Amino acid sequence: MEVQVIGDSIHLSAYRSRIPQSVTNGKTTPAEYESDFFHLYGDTSPVVSCGPDIQSHYETLDAPPNSDFYANTEVCGRRKRFRPSLYQLYAKPEDDPQPPMYQETTPDGMEGESSEDEEQKEPLPEPTRFGWVHGVMIRCMLNIWGVILYLRLPWITAQAGIGLTWVIILLSSCITGITGLSTSAIATNGKVKGGGTYFLISRSLGPELGGSIGLIFAFANAVAVAMHTVGFAETVVDLMHENGAVMVNRINDIRIIGVITVTCLLGISMAGMAWESKAQVLFFLVIMVSFTSYIVGTIIPASPQKQAKGFFSYKADIFAKNFVPDWRGQEGSFFGMFSIFFPSATGILAGANISGDLKDPTVAIPRGTLMAIFWTTLSYLIISATIGSCVVRDASGLLNDTLSSSSSNKNCVGIACQYGWDFTDCINNDTCIFGISNYYQSMSMVSAFAPLITAGIFGATLSSALACLVSAPKVFQCLCKDKLYPLIGFFGKGYGKNDEALRSYLLAFIIAVCFILIAELNTIAPIISNFFLCSYCLINFSCFHASITNSPGWRPSFRFYNKWLSLLCAVCCLVIMFLLTWWAALIAFGVVLLLLGYTLYKRPAVNWGSSVQASSYNIALNQCISLNQVEDHVKNYRPQCLVLTGPPSSRPALVDLVSCFTKNLSLMMCGHVVTNDLSALVQSESHISWLKQRKVKSFYKHVVAADLRSGVNMLLQGSGLGRMRPNVLLMGFKTDWHSASPQAAHSYIGILQDAFDLQYGVCVLRTRERLDVSHPYQSYAAVPNDPEAQLSRPTLFQKKQGKKTIDVYWLSDDGGLTLLLPYLLTRRKRWAKCKVRVFVGGDNSKNDERRQEVMTLIKKFRLGFHDVEVLPDLFQKPQPGNIHQFEKMMSSFKLDTNPKTESDSGSSRAQEEPWWITDQDLERNRAKSFRQIRLNEILQDYSREATLIVITMPVGRRGVCPSILYLAWLELLSRDLSSPVLLVRGNQENVLTFYCQ
């Protein structure tokens, strides 16, 4: 915050940053201070003297650029360096040789140790780290490949044809590819830690969306472990049944094998990332061998057994026939096939999910993810083209269905007729059990050695399950450490040099076992796919949002992305979610919105520099600029209040009252003028925190000035931005003016005059109890003045007011501010039941006319006030006792005007000390003085039970009414009242109108 200073006597040393105490050790001389501090920065190169009068070895505190200055953590084995503050560079060392009061960052173990004698810490053993091949590419490829590759891709090729299958594959790869580009951009915009997808989204979009996605993404990965494990268990059970081996029954056999399998995978995972990586490499080799077996099988000439099942090796006629679609069944459509295939393209975030275990995530994530997408896409295209070129759609599998030489080809149906096979009967009867349209194990049938395809299925399912079993705990551990949600911090603890999330592993294992015991995941799998798609959608939106905000902090080293492509991909992911399973998409969005609402309600105290913050700044800036292009209109007038609270916690009642008519409506700014206690400057964050905890929507601004009036003048002129600037000044009444110095009273009135000069409206609040609770009277010594205690102690303006009255004395027309503020109060729930009574002056002979006139005017203003009373006795002479008290009050401030002294001396003294009052001043202002005394008597008669009294503030003419006399008027007007009194004076410009334009 910018600080303004008046006078040379104000020093801003409280703002300077501090160096570690160990540098000075509390005893160092200025020269030693500079040398030690200089040594800490590690720059001992002297500046060569250029002349005989210049010291030859002058040491500078300026430090060359160093990464330690920008790092948030220490490097084990050496001390962290600190950049000198601006104050330390330009101030004289002898000005402040004492140890500093505070510092921003201090490394552990620096207290009381010198830089020469400090023992270097032994560096911790380097944890296992992976490069882009082992850590990202292989992991993503294994997670992308799955059972759909082996069991469903040939069937999809038969349904959609080779051409549309390629379109489905390329469309899916475009979505995952663009998501990979967005992931790469986000991952290269700064140092990436553990947490993967959650870390990327939360640090980009903030904790609200990041937290919700992180939780459901970790849960989806845990459930995906069960899905892949059940897929493996089903294949094993089918093999057992083919060989006549049964343990209990099919469902229980799947449960038993699934639990045993996931337990073994848990053991591999908890053994460490090194063992898990070795297992992934083994699975990768198995899949590669299965692919090789398949490719070799397509080249080998087909045997009669394989021909009976529809395999004829590479044939151009088969390729041409299978190139066009042949839709069959309820799912026979483009989007039906797309919804089945797309989950096999997911898994691109497997590498990013272990970002904390990568050597260089900013290099590994982009390179590994994009290479994985490329190679898996290529494998899908090759397999769909080769299987569609070798195998017909329908075949019987019977060796007797050959086409004899004596048979006619005219009645033969199907492309197999050209190769000596007649599958006409099964095609016409729809009983064919082989061919890529009917036989899911077509790749095994084509393969040179069928068991290798089964091994590939095992490798694909187990590798995907293992990758998900590692991803879920890593993401969940990072989420737990951020403490966004309650009751999950227990699972964030890490163990060992790799900070392994053993507790999160066990939680993921329990979730996986629960879903394995169900042994039926047909209704769960769509939800998992939608959760993954939801993550892809938000990653693309994060990249778009970060780019569109034009934040200087968005500087990804990966440049090959486009914000509009990211936005298009985000929309496509959203559409695909509903195309896959609309009810699962609604569930996913429901969970996200529920978690989002919780995070918005709790507002965790984290600041990650998200793009949402940058967007908020852009929106606010653009709106402020656009406001400058529109002229003010009375219909849009809002009281934007500058409240002289000092530290806001010291005057809570004043803060609460102003908050009642500005909250969610207009600007409120708490102003604080610092004149002597500069230590208060470092507490600005605590003041903002106090306002937040009290749920007061207000800004806080402090200035440093030589005196109170100068500081308030700075606030009046410098507060706000464009049209978002205060137009009403609110302050408390100076109750101790008669016991304070006359100069202080004169300065107080000068503040009001300065506000009037700057066209501000002015409000002064007086309550029966002292407003400033930081310095209570002796009788209220038990009242807590600690800010924390004040949070739990409500003021009179925080309580429900009930069916009381707000009495408005609209005695002078100030533009309508006196009426507008009570109206705004009645819009609040705690003031809604209060009845507003409006009092105006008038003559006895015209009471009814005056009341009707004011009622008509108020009705035009649409304020809803229906009670107007005329005060006919307002201009009567006050009681003699009250006049006597007024004269006694003024006696101590009267200027002695002895007729024997020269008049010039009295006049000059009045000019030098304008707070003094002469007899002429009292005589000129006698009528106005009596009016204030009389008005106080009326207030005590009419408003004794009011919850709030609002009065039009009188105005003292400058040069005619001395400041002490004007302050006495305000005292007379508001004294001896049990109700709070708010003196209001607008700037004489309309704030109410009865026109519609």
Long-range contacts (C-beta under 8 A, 24 or more apart in sequence): 1-684, 1-701, 1-702, 3-681, 3-702, 3-703, 3-704, 4-703, 4-704, 4-705, 4-714, 4-718, 5-704, 5-705, 6-705, 6-706, 6-710, 6-711, 6-714, 7-705, 7-706, 9-706, 10-704, 10-705, 10-706, 11-678, 12-678, 12-681, 12-704, 13-87, 13-91, 13-96, 13-678, 14-678, 14-679, 14-681, 14-682, 15-87, 15-681, 16-85, 16-86, 16-87, 16-88, 16-91, 16-100, 17-85, 17-86, 17-87, 17-88, 17-103, 17-104, 18-85, 18-100, 18-101, 18-102, 18-103, 18-104, 19-82, 19-84, 19-85, 19-88, 19-100, 19-103, 20-82, 20-103, 20-106, 20-107, 20-110, 20-111, 21-99, 21-100, 21-103, 21-110, 21-111, 22-110, 22-111, 22-112, 22-113, 22-114, 22-115, 24-97, 24-99, 24-100, 25-99, 25-112, 25-114, 26-98, 26-99, 28-97, 29-97, 30-92, 30-93, 30-94, 30-97, 31-93, 33-93, 33-97, 34-59, 34-61, 34-93, 35-59, 36-115, 37-61, 37-84, 37-88, 39-115, 40-79, 40-81, 40-82, 40-115, 41-81, 41-82, 41-83, 41-84, 42-66, 42-81, 61-88, 61-89, 62-89, 74-107, 74-108, 76-121, 76-122, 76-123, 76-124, 77-120, 77-121, 77-122, 77-123, 78-120, 79-107, 79-110, 79-115, 79-118, 80-105, 80-107, 102-682, 124-497, 125-497, 126-497, 127-357, 127-496, 127-497, 127-498, 127-499, 128-272, 128-273, 128-274, 128-277, 128-357, 128-497, 128-498, 129-357, 129-358, 129-359, 130-273, 130-277, 130-354, 130-357, 130-358, 130-359, 130-364, 131-358, 131-359, 131-364, 132-358, 132-363, 132-364, 132-365, 132-367, 132-368, 132-371, 133-368, 134-277, 134-280, 134-281, 135-277, 135-351, 135-354, 135-357, 135-358, 135-359, 135-364, 135-368, 136-350, 136-351, 136-352, 136-358, 136-364, 136-365, 136-367, 136-368, 136-369, 136-372, 137-351, 137-367, 137-368, 137-369, 137-371, 137-372, 137-375, 138-280, 138-281, 138-284, 138-372, 139-280, 139-350, 139-351, 139-354, 139-368, 139-372, 139-467, 140-347, 140-348, 140-349, 140-350, 140-351, 140-368, 140-369, 140-372, 140-373, 140-376, 141-284, 141-372, 141-375, 141-376, 142-280, 142-283, 142-284, 142-287, 142-347, 142-350, 142-459, 142-460, 142-463, 142-464, 142-467, 143-346, 143-347, 143-348, 143-350, 143-463, 143-464, 143-467, 143-468, 144-344, 144-345, 144-346, 144-347, 144-348, 144-372, 144-373, 144-376, 145-287, 145-344, 145-376, 145-379, 145-460, 145-463, 145-464, 146-228, 146-231, 146-343, 146-344, 146-347, 146-460, 146-461, 146-464, 147-231, 147-235, 147-457, 147-460, 147-461, 148-340, 148-341, 148-343, 148-344, 149-344, 149-379, 149-380, 149-383, 149-460, 150-443, 150-444, 150-453, 150-456, 150-457, 150-460, 151-440, 151-441, 151-457, 152-340, 152-341, 152-344, 152-440, 153-341, 153-344, 153-380, 153-383, 153-384, 153-387, 154-383, 154-384, 154-387, 154-391, 154-436, 154-439, 154-440, 154-442, 154-443, 155-436, 155-437, 155-440, 155-442, 156-337, 156-340, 156-341, 156-384, 157-322, 157-384, 157-387, 157-388, 157-436, 158-322, 158-326, 158-388, 158-393, 158-435, 158-436, 158-437, 159-325, 159-326, 159-327, 159-328, 159-331, 159-332, 159-337, 159-437, 160-325, 160-327, 160-334, 160-337, 161-322, 161-323, 161-324, 161-325, 161-326, 161-388, 162-319, 162-322, 162-323, 162-384, 162-385, 162-388, 162-389, 163-323, 163-324, 163-325, 164-325, 164-334, 164-337, 165-337, 165-384, 165-388, 166-381, 166-384, 166-385, 168-334, 168-337, 168-338, 168-341, 169-341, 169-345, 169-377, 169-380, 169-381, 169-384, 170-377, 170-381, 171-338, 172-338, 172-341, 172-342, 172-344, 172-345, 173-345, 173-373, 173-377, 173-380, 174-569, 175-342, 175-345, 175-536, 175-569, 175-572, 175-573, 175-576, 176-345, 176-346, 176-348, 176-373, 176-536, 177-370, 177-373, 177-377, 178-540, 178-565, 178-566, 178-568, 178-569, 179-348, 179-536, 179-539, 179-540, 179-569, 179-573, 180-348, 180-366, 180-369, 180-370, 180-373, 181-370, 181-543, 181-558, 181-560, 181-561, 181-562, 181-565, 181-566, 182-539, 182-540, 182-542, 182-543, 182-544, 182-561, 182-566, 182-569, 183-348, 183-349, 183-352, 183-365, 183-366, 183-369, 183-539, 184-365, 184-366, 184-369, 184-370, 184-556, 184-558, 184-560, 184-561, 185-543, 185-556, 185-558, 185-561, 186-539, 186-542, 186-543, 186-546, 186-556, 187-352, 187-355, 187-361, 187-362, 187-365, 187-366, 187-558, 188-362, 188-365, 188-366, 188-556, 188-557, 188-558, 189-546, 189-553, 189-554, 189-555, 189-556, 189-557, 191-361, 191-362, 192-355, 192-361, 192-362, 192-365, 193-355, 193-356, 193-478, 194-354, 194-355, 194-356, 194-357, 194-474, 194-477, 194-478, 194-499, 195-355, 195-356, 195-474, 195-475, 195-477, 195-478, 195-479, 196-349, 196-352, 196-353, 196-354, 196-355, 196-471, 196-474, 196-475, 196-478, 197-349, 197-352, 197-353, 197-475, 197-535, 197-539, 198-475, 198-478, 198-479, 199-355, 199-478, 200-352, 200-355, 200-539, 200-542, 201-535, 201-538, 201-539, 201-542, 202-482, 202-608, 202-610, 203-608, 203-609, 203-610, 204-542, 204-543, 204-545, 204-546, 204-610, 204-611, 205-538, 205-541, 205-542, 205-545, 205-610, 205-611, 205-612, 206-608, 206-610, 206-611, 206-612, 206-613, 207-482, 207-484, 207-599, 207-604, 207-606, 207-608, 207-610, 208-596, 208-599, 208-600, 208-612, 209-538, 209-592, 209-596, 211-479, 211-482, 211-484, 211-485, 211-595, 211-599, 211-604, 212-591, 212-592, 212-594, 212-595, 212-596, 212-599, 213-534, 213-535, 213-538, 213-592, 214-475, 214-476, 214-478, 214-479, 215-476, 215-479, 215-485, 215-595, 216-531, 216-534, 216-588, 216-591, 216-592, 216-595, 217-475, 217-531, 217-532, 217-535, 218-471, 218-472, 218-473, 218-475, 218-476, 218-479, 218-508, 219-472, 219-511, 219-531, 220-527, 220-528, 220-531, 220-532, 221-353, 221-468, 221-469, 221-471, 221-472, 221-475, 221-508, 222-468, 222-469, 222-472, 222-507, 222-508, 222-511, 222-512, 223-511, 223-512, 223-515, 223-521, 223-524, 223-527, 223-528, 224-464, 224-465, 224-468, 224-528, 225-262, 225-265, 225-465, 225-468, 225-469, 225-472, 225-508, 225-511, 225-512, 226-258, 226-262, 226-511, 226-512, 226-513, 226-514, 226-515, 226-516, 226-521, 226-524, 227-515, 227-521, 227-524, 227-525, 227-528, 228-461, 228-462, 228-464, 228-465, 228-468, 229-258, 229-261, 229-262, 229-265, 229-461, 229-465, 229-512, 229-516, 230-254, 230-258, 230-516, 230-519, 230-521, 231-461, 232-257, 232-258, 232-261, 232-457, 232-458, 232-461, 232-462, 232-465, 233-257, 233-258, 233-261, 233-516, 235-454, 235-457, 235-458, 235-461, 239-454, 251-519, 254-516, 254-519, 255-516, 255-517, 255-519, 258-516, 258-519, 259-513, 259-516, 259-517, 261-462, 261-465, 262-465, 262-469, 262-509, 262-512, 262-513, 262-516, 263-509, 265-462, 265-465, 265-466, 265-469, 266-469, 266-505, 266-509, 268-466, 269-466, 269-469, 269-470, 269-473, 269-505, 270-500, 270-502, 270-505, 272-496, 272-498, 272-500, 273-354, 273-357, 273-470, 273-498, 273-500, 276-466, 276-470, 279-463, 279-466, 280-463, 280-466, 280-467, 282-459, 283-459, 283-460, 283-462, 283-463, 283-466, 284-459, 284-463, 286-455, 286-456, 286-458, 286-459, 287-456, 287-459, 287-460, 287-463, 289-452, 289-455, 289-456, 290-447, 290-452, 290-453, 290-455, 290-456, 290-459, 291-379, 291-456, 293-447, 293-448, 293-449, 293-452, 293-453, 294-383, 294-386, 294-443, 294-446, 294-447, 294-448, 294-453, 295-386, 296-447, 296-448, 297-446, 297-447, 297-448, 297-449, 298-386, 298-387, 298-389, 298-390, 298-446, 300-448, 304-399, 305-399, 306-445, 306-446, 307-419, 307-421, 308-395, 308-396, 308-397, 308-398, 308-399, 308-401, 308-421, 308-434, 309-395, 309-397, 309-434, 309-435, 309-439, 309-445, 310-391, 310-392, 310-393, 310-394, 310-395, 310-416, 310-423, 310-434, 310-435, 310-436, 310-439, 310-442, 311-390, 311-391, 311-445, 311-446, 312-390, 312-391, 312-392, 312-416, 312-419, 313-390, 314-386, 314-389, 314-390, 315-389, 315-390, 315-419, 316-389, 317-415, 317-418, 318-388, 318-389, 318-390, 318-391, 318-392, 318-415, 319-385, 319-388, 319-389, 321-392, 321-393, 321-415, 322-388, 322-389, 322-392, 322-393, 322-436, 323-388, 326-393, 326-437, 328-437, 335-579, 338-576, 338-579, 339-576, 339-579, 339-580, 339-581, 342-529, 342-576, 342-580, 343-525, 343-529, 343-532, 344-380, 345-376, 346-529, 346-532, 346-533, 346-536, 347-464, 347-467, 348-372, 348-373, 349-471, 349-532, 349-535, 350-467, 350-468, 350-471, 353-470, 353-471, 353-474, 353-475, 354-470, 354-471, 354-474, 356-474, 356-478, 356-499, 357-474, 357-498, 362-557, 366-558, 383-443, 387-436, 387-442, 387-443, 387-446, 388-436, 390-446, 391-435, 391-436, 391-442, 391-445, 391-446, 392-416, 392-423, 392-435, 392-436, 393-435, 393-436, 393-437, 394-423, 394-426, 394-427, 394-432, 394-434, 394-435, 394-437, 394-438, 395-421, 395-423, 395-426, 395-432, 395-434, 395-435, 395-438, 395-439, 396-423, 396-425, 396-426, 396-431, 396-432, 396-433, 396-434, 397-433, 397-434, 401-425, 401-426, 469-505, 469-508, 469-509, 469-512, 472-504, 472-508, 473-501, 473-504, 473-505, 473-507, 473-508, 474-501, 474-504, 476-501, 476-504, 476-507, 476-508, 477-501, 477-504, 480-504, 482-604, 482-606, 483-604, 484-599, 484-602, 484-604, 484-606, 485-595, 485-598, 485-599, 526-580, 526-581, 526-584, 527-581, 527-584, 527-587, 527-588, 529-580, 529-581, 529-584, 530-577, 530-580, 530-581, 530-584, 530-585, 530-587, 530-588, 531-588, 533-573, 533-576, 533-577, 533-580, 533-588, 534-573, 534-577, 534-588, 534-589, 534-592, 536-569, 536-570, 536-573, 537-570, 537-573, 537-574, 537-577, 538-570, 540-566, 540-567, 540-569, 540-570, 540-573, 541-566, 541-567, 541-570, 542-611, 544-570, 545-611, 545-612, 545-615, 546-611, 546-614, 548-615, 549-611, 549-614, 549-615, 549-618, 550-614, 550-618, 551-611, 551-614, 553-609, 553-614, 554-611, 554-614, 624-721, 624-722, 624-723, 624-724, 625-722, 627-722, 627-723, 627-724, 628-722, 628-723, 632-723, 634-990, 634-991, 634-992, 634-993, 635-993, 637-820, 637-991, 638-665, 638-666, 638-667, 639-666, 639-727, 639-728, 639-761, 639-817, 639-820, 639-821, 639-824, 639-991, 640-666, 640-667, 640-668, 640-669, 640-720, 640-724, 640-725, 640-726, 640-727, 640-728, 641-666, 641-667, 641-668, 641-669, 641-726, 641-728, 641-729, 641-730, 641-763, 642-669, 642-671, 642-715, 642-716, 642-719, 642-726, 642-728, 642-729, 642-730, 642-760, 643-668, 643-669, 643-670, 643-671, 643-698, 643-730, 643-731, 644-671, 644-673, 644-712, 644-715, 644-729, 644-730, 644-731, 644-732, 644-751, 645-670, 645-671, 645-672, 646-672, 646-673, 646-772, 646-774, 647-672, 647-680, 647-683, 647-687, 647-774, 647-787, 648-672, 648-687, 648-690, 648-691, 648-696, 648-698, 648-700, 649-687, 649-690, 649-774, 649-787, 649-790, 650-772, 650-773, 650-774, 650-785, 651-732, 651-771, 651-772, 651-773, 652-694, 652-773, 652-790, 652-793, 652-795, 653-765, 653-767, 653-769, 653-771, 653-795, 653-796, 653-797, 654-730, 654-731, 654-732, 654-765, 654-771, 655-691, 655-694, 655-696, 655-698, 656-694, 656-696, 656-795, 656-797, 656-798, 657-765, 657-797, 657-980, 657-982, 658-698, 658-730, 659-696, 659-697, 659-698, 660-797, 660-824, 660-825, 660-828, 660-830, 660-831, 661-821, 661-824, 661-825, 661-827, 661-828, 662-697, 662-698, 663-696, 663-697, 663-828, 664-697, 665-824, 667-699, 667-720, 667-724, 667-725, 667-726, 668-696, 668-697, 668-698, 668-699, 669-698, 669-699, 669-700, 669-701, 669-719, 669-720, 669-726, 670-698, 670-699, 670-700, 670-701, 671-701, 671-702, 671-703, 671-712, 671-715, 671-719, 672-700, 672-701, 672-702, 672-703, 673-702, 673-703, 673-705, 673-708, 673-711, 673-712, 673-715, 674-702, 674-703, 674-704, 674-705, 674-711, 675-704, 675-705, 675-706, 675-707, 675-708, 675-711, 678-704, 686-787, 690-787, 690-790, 690-791, 693-791, 694-791, 707-747, 708-747, 708-751, 709-747, 709-750, 709-751, 709-754, 712-751, 712-754, 713-751, 713-754, 716-754, 716-755, 716-758, 716-760, 717-758, 726-760, 727-759, 727-760, 727-761, 727-987, 728-760, 728-761, 728-762, 728-763, 728-817, 729-755, 729-760, 729-761, 729-762, 729-763, 730-762, 730-763, 730-764, 730-765, 731-763, 731-764, 731-765, 732-764, 732-765, 732-766, 732-771, 732-772, 733-764, 733-765, 733-766, 733-771, 733-970, 733-974, 733-983, 734-967, 735-766, 735-770, 737-964, 737-967, 737-971, 738-889, 738-892, 738-971, 742-893, 742-913, 742-915, 742-916, 742-964, 743-915, 745-915, 745-963, 745-964, 745-967, 746-914, 746-915, 746-963, 746-964, 748-963, 748-967, 749-956, 749-963, 749-964, 749-966, 749-967, 750-963, 753-958, 756-955, 756-985, 756-987, 759-987, 759-989, 760-987, 761-814, 761-815, 761-817, 761-984, 761-985, 761-986, 761-987, 762-953, 762-983, 762-984, 762-985, 763-821, 763-953, 763-982, 763-983, 763-984, 763-985, 764-953, 764-970, 764-982, 764-983, 765-980, 765-981, 765-982, 765-983, 766-974, 766-980, 766-981, 766-982, 766-983, 767-796, 767-980, 767-981, 768-977, 768-978, 768-979, 768-980, 796-980, 797-980, 798-830, 799-830, 800-830, 801-830, 801-831, 801-833, 801-834, 801-947, 802-833, 802-834, 802-947, 803-833, 803-834, 803-835, 804-834, 804-835, 804-945, 804-946, 804-947, 805-834, 805-835, 805-836, 805-837, 805-943, 805-945, 805-946, 805-947, 806-831, 806-834, 806-835, 806-836, 806-837, 806-946, 806-947, 806-948, 806-949, 806-950, 807-837, 807-839, 807-939, 807-942, 807-943, 807-946, 807-948, 807-949, 807-950, 807-979, 808-836, 808-837, 808-838, 808-839, 808-865, 808-950, 809-839, 809-935, 809-939, 809-949, 809-950, 809-951, 809-952, 810-838, 810-839, 810-840, 810-854, 810-952, 811-839, 811-840, 811-841, 811-874, 811-935, 811-951, 811-952, 812-952, 812-954, 814-952, 814-984, 814-985, 814-986, 814-987, 814-988, 815-986, 815-987, 815-988, 815-989, 815-990, 815-991, 815-992, 816-861, 816-986, 816-990, 816-991, 816-992, 817-984, 817-985, 817-986, 817-991, 818-950, 818-951, 818-952, 818-984, 818-985, 818-986, 819-858, 819-861, 819-863, 819-865, 819-992, 820-991, 820-992, 821-950, 821-982, 821-984, 822-948, 822-950, 823-863, 823-864, 823-865, 825-948, 826-864, 834-947, 834-948, 835-867, 836-863, 836-864, 836-865, 836-867, 837-865, 837-867, 837-868, 837-869, 837-946, 838-865, 838-867, 838-868, 838-869, 839-868, 839-869, 839-870, 839-871, 839-942, 840-868, 840-869, 840-870, 840-871, 841-870, 841-871, 841-874, 841-875, 842-870, 842-871, 842-872, 842-874, 843-872, 844-872, 847-872, 857-994, 860-994, 861-992, 861-993, 861-994, 862-994, 863-992, 869-942, 871-938, 871-942, 873-938, 874-931, 874-934, 874-935, 874-938, 875-931, 875-934, 876-934, 877-930, 877-934, 878-930, 878-933, 878-934, 878-937, 879-937, 882-933, 882-936, 882-937, 883-930, 883-933, 886-929, 886-933, 886-968, 886-972, 889-968, 889-971, 890-917, 890-922, 890-964, 890-965, 890-968, 893-917, 893-964, 893-965, 894-918, 894-919, 894-922, 914-962, 914-963, 915-962, 915-963, 915-964, 916-962, 916-964, 917-962, 917-964, 917-965, 921-960, 921-961, 921-962, 921-965, 922-965, 924-960, 925-956, 925-960, 925-961, 925-965, 928-954, 928-961, 928-969, 929-965, 929-968, 929-969, 929-972, 932-969, 932-972, 932-973, 933-972, 935-973, 936-972, 936-973, 936-974, 936-975, 936-976, 936-977, 939-973, 939-977, 939-981, 940-976, 940-977, 943-977, 943-979, 944-978, 944-979, 945-979, 946-979, 947-979, 947-980, 948-979, 948-980, 948-982, 949-977, 949-979, 949-980, 949-981, 949-982, 950-982, 950-984, 951-981, 951-982, 951-983, 951-984, 952-983, 952-984, 952-985, 953-983, 953-984, 953-985, 955-985
